[in-house]
Amino acid sequence: MSRGKKLDLAIGASFDDDWAVVEEKKTTAVTIKQPKEHTLVFKREKRRGKVVTLVGEFFLEKKEAQNVLKKLKASLACGGSFKDGWMEFQGEVQERLKPLLEKEGFRFKR
């Protein structure tokens, strides 16, 4: 009455196998620096056909980085996020962003 192949429950594993060991991610210790000790770089990427401006790499506590990001997004009137030490801003905002970060005390690579 059944059409196709029968299902076999013993395919691929035996009931005597133990749980697999999963390696945990190693977290790297982030050294926290003062704003004047940073050397930031701009990058420009296209994601889904739209331009994204990346600034980084920041060595700040996550809470402090979120506060800086919130101020910058309000000043630029654009969206953005903080991921893996890099701030991402929607659009091409490098010319407007650089003076704002310099005002906060950050430096840039030449």
C-alpha positions as CSV (number, residue, x, y, z in Angstrom):
1,M,0.0,0.0,0.0
2,S,2.9,2.4,0.6
3,R,4.5,4.2,-2.3
4,G,8.2,4.7,-2.3
5,K,10.9,3.5,0.1
6,K,10.3,2.4,3.6
7,L,11.7,4.5,6.5
8,D,14.5,2.8,8.4
9,L,15.1,4.2,11.9
10,A,18.6,2.8,12.2
11,I,20.2,4.8,9.3
12,G,23.3,6.7,10.1
13,A,23.6,6.2,13.9
14,S,23.4,3.6,16.5
15,F,21.7,3.8,19.8
16,D,25.0,3.2,21.6
17,D,26.5,6.5,20.4
18,D,27.1,9.2,23.0
19,W,26.4,12.9,22.7
20,A,28.7,14.8,20.4
21,V,31.2,17.2,22.0
22,V,30.7,20.7,20.8
23,E,33.6,23.1,21.1
24,E,32.8,26.5,22.7
25,K,33.8,29.8,21.0
26,K,36.8,31.3,22.5
27,T,36.2,34.9,23.5
28,T,39.1,37.2,22.9
29,A,39.9,39.7,25.6
30,V,39.1,43.2,24.3
31,T,41.6,45.8,25.5
32,I,39.7,49.0,26.3
33,K,41.4,52.1,25.0
34,Q,40.7,55.8,25.4
35,P,39.3,57.6,22.3
36,K,42.6,59.4,21.6
37,E,44.4,56.0,21.4
38,H,42.1,54.7,18.6
39,T,43.2,54.7,15.0
40,L,40.0,54.3,13.0
41,V,39.6,53.4,9.3
42,F,36.7,53.8,7.0
43,K,35.4,51.1,4.7
44,R,32.6,51.1,2.2
45,E,30.6,48.0,1.3
46,K,27.5,47.3,-0.8
47,R,24.9,45.1,0.8
48,R,21.8,44.2,-1.3
49,G,22.7,47.0,-3.7
50,K,22.9,49.7,-1.0
51,V,26.0,51.4,0.4
52,V,27.0,50.8,4.0
53,T,29.8,52.8,5.7
54,L,31.9,50.9,8.2
55,V,34.1,52.6,10.8
56,G,36.5,50.8,13.2
57,E,37.9,49.1,14.9
58,F,36.7,50.4,18.2
59,F,38.2,49.1,21.5
60,L,35.4,50.2,23.8
61,E,33.0,48.6,26.2
62,K,29.8,47.6,24.5
63,K,27.7,50.0,26.6
64,E,30.0,52.9,25.9
65,A,30.1,52.1,22.2
66,Q,26.3,51.9,22.0
67,N,26.1,55.4,23.6
68,V,28.6,56.8,21.0
69,L,26.6,55.1,18.2
70,K,23.3,56.6,19.5
71,K,24.8,60.1,19.4
72,L,26.2,59.7,15.9
73,K,23.0,58.2,14.5
74,A,21.0,61.1,15.9
75,S,23.4,63.6,14.4
76,L,23.6,62.0,11.0
77,A,19.9,61.1,10.8
78,C,20.6,57.5,9.6
79,G,20.4,54.0,10.9
80,G,23.3,51.9,12.1
81,S,24.6,49.2,14.4
82,F,27.7,48.0,16.3
83,K,29.0,44.6,15.5
84,D,32.4,43.0,16.3
85,G,34.1,46.3,17.1
86,W,32.9,48.0,13.9
87,M,30.1,50.7,13.6
88,E,28.0,50.3,10.5
89,F,26.0,53.2,9.1
90,Q,23.4,53.2,6.4
91,G,24.4,55.2,3.4
92,E,27.6,57.0,2.4
93,V,28.2,59.2,5.4
94,Q,32.0,59.3,5.6
95,E,32.4,63.1,5.1
96,R,29.8,64.0,7.7
97,L,30.9,61.3,10.2
98,K,34.6,62.1,10.4
99,P,34.3,65.5,12.0
100,L,31.8,64.1,14.6
101,L,34.2,61.4,15.6
102,E,37.1,63.8,15.8
103,K,35.0,66.0,18.1
104,E,34.5,62.9,20.3
105,G,38.3,62.6,20.5
106,F,39.0,59.7,18.0
107,R,41.8,59.7,15.5
108,F,42.0,58.3,12.0
109,K,44.7,56.5,10.0
110,R,46.2,58.5,7.2
